[in-house]
Amino acid sequence: MQAEMVVVHNPEIPEIEHVPVGQSKAKAGTVDAVTIAFYKSDAFKKALANDTQDTWGPILDRFCEHCTR
C-alpha cells in the first residue's frame, strides 16, 4: 500500500505501519488473518484496480488496528 501517498493527500490520517504479507504473526480466525488472506487473494490483487487497492488498504489496516487493540 502507499501510506506515504495517503498522508500527503490526507494529512489528518496518521502514517500507517505496514507489515509485509507473510511476515505477520496473525492468529488464524482473527480479523488480521482474514485481512491478510484478502490482501493475498486474486479478489484484491487482480479484481480491484490499483486506485481501489490504494484506497481500501489503509481503511482495512485501520480496521485491523481497531479490532486488535
GILIN-V684891 format. One record per backbone hydrogen bond with DSSP energy under -1.0 kcal/mol. CO is the residue of the C=O (numbers start at 1). NH is the residue of the N-H. Records with the same first field share a line. If there is no record, write none. Layout:
BEGIN
CO=NH ; NH
END
This chain:
BEGIN
2=6
3=7
4=8
5=9
6=10
10=13
20=23
27=30
30=34
31=35
32=36
33=37
34=38
35=39
36=40
41=45
42=46 ; 47
49=53
50=54
51=55
52=56
53=57
56=60
57=61
58=62
59=63
60=64
61=65
62=66
63=67
64=68
END
